[in-house]
């Protein structure tokens, strides 16, 4: 890659960051015309992380309820069943 191409890519990446940070845009990064990543505003990232935490909490509560209903297995039993 020539120096001029590297400068263009850096400028494009800096523009994507600015658009996300200051324009509150979600910017797709593409390679060979295919979207491979995204630059998102920090508030979007925080929302995604909060949603993931909420999903994890719901899953954990469901697993706990199932363990309370059916009984829990020890780690040794689970490892043995998995052949570990």
C-alpha positions in Angstrom: 0.0 0.0 0.0 1.4 3.4 -1.0 1.8 6.3 1.4 -1.0 8.2 -0.4 -3.4 5.2 0.1 -2.5 4.9 3.7 -3.3 8.6 4.2 -6.7 8.2 2.5 -7.5 5.3 4.8 -6.5 7.2 7.9 -8.5 10.2 6.8 -11.5 7.9 6.2 -11.2 6.3 9.6 -10.8 9.7 11.3 -14.0 10.8 9.4 -15.9 7.7 10.6 -14.8 8.4 14.2 -15.9 12.0 14.0 -19.2 11.1 12.4 -19.9 8.6 15.2 -18.6 10.8 18.0 -20.0 14.2 17.0 -22.7 13.4 14.4 -24.1 10.5 16.4 -24.0 8.3 13.3 -23.4 4.5 13.0 -20.7 4.1 10.4 -20.1 0.8 8.6 -16.5 -0.1 7.7 -16.2 -2.1 4.5 -13.6 -4.4 3.0 -14.0 -5.3 -0.7 -17.5 -3.8 -0.5 -18.6 -6.0 2.4 -19.4 -4.6 5.8 -16.9 -6.0 8.4 -17.2 -3.7 11.4 -18.9 -0.5 12.6 -18.0 2.6 14.5 -20.8 3.6 16.8 -21.5 6.4 19.2 -20.4 5.6 22.7 -24.0 5.9 23.9 -25.0 3.1 21.5 -22.2 0.9 22.8 -23.4 1.5 26.4 -27.0 0.6 25.4 -25.8 -2.6 23.8 -23.8 -3.5 26.9 -26.8 -2.8 29.1 -29.0 -5.0 26.9 -26.4 -7.8 27.1 -26.3 -7.5 30.9 -30.1 -7.6 31.1 -30.2 -10.8 28.9 -27.5 -12.4 31.0 -29.5 -11.6 34.2 -32.7 -13.1 32.7 -30.7 -16.2 31.7 -29.1 -16.5 35.1 -32.5 -16.2 36.9 -34.0 -18.9 34.6 -31.1 -21.2 35.3 -31.4 -20.6 39.0 -35.1 -21.3 38.9 -34.5 -24.5 37.0 -31.9 -25.6 39.5 -34.2 -24.8 42.4 -37.0 -26.8 40.7 -34.9 -29.8 39.5 -32.0 -29.7 41.9 -28.5 -28.6 41.0 -25.6 -30.9 40.0 -22.2 -30.6 41.3 -19.3 -29.5 39.1 -17.7 -32.9 39.4 -20.9 -34.6 38.0 -21.1 -32.1 35.1 -17.4 -32.5 34.2 -17.8 -36.3 34.3 -20.8 -36.2 32.0 -18.8 -34.0 29.6 -15.8 -36.4 29.8 -13.5 -33.8 31.3 
